[in-house]
Amino acid sequence: MYSHMMVGSNDIGRSKKFYDATFTAMGGRAGSVDPKGRLIYIHNGSMFLVTPPIDGQPATHGNGCTIGFAMTPEQADAWHAAGVANGGTAIEDPPGIREGGGFKMYLAYLRDPDGNKLCALHRVTD
């Protein structure tokens, strides 16, 4: 059901640096900027976009929202390190395995430079 996700940014250049670094760290490609100034990332059939808000108001992050990206634990570690090195903030526990509700997952969390909460997720199967 997932087709795309879009987040707002107050500084597209800063966002491009951050997202290019995190997405290339997990095996994706750098984004492109369309004629409307939006960043576009396409990977594994899904799209992720970053845009200045269309209403002209400042971009803010969604309180309670988390955007999850599926990847291997190795990609998650590279993604997390690239994010911290390019303006992101490490949040929650350090990257690693979490268990609960009968599930075992490898998780890593970041906030992008505009405060959007991002998660790298790998479901561990025994």
JOQUI-V690119 format. One record per pair of residues at least 12 apart in sequence whose ideal C-beta (glycine too) atoms are under 6 Angstrom apart, sorted by the first residue. I is the first residue (numbers start at 1). J is the second residue. Records with the same first field share a line. If there is no record, write none. Layout:
I->J + J
This chain:
2->46
4->47
5->48 + 67
6->49 + 51
7->50 + 116
8->53 + 59
9->50 + 59 + 114
10->58 + 59
12->37
14->113
15->50
16->39
17->86
18->86 + 87 + 88 + 112 + 113
19->31
21->82 + 86
22->79 + 82 + 83
23->41
25->78 + 79 + 82
26->71 + 75 + 79
28->43
38->51
59->114
61->115 + 116
66->117 + 119
67->118
68->119 + 121
69->120
70->121
71->120
72->122
73->106 + 122
76->95 + 108 + 120
77->95
79->120
80->95 + 108
83->110
87->113
88->110 + 112
89->111
91->109 + 111
92->109
95->108
104->124
105->121 + 123
106->122
107->121
108->120
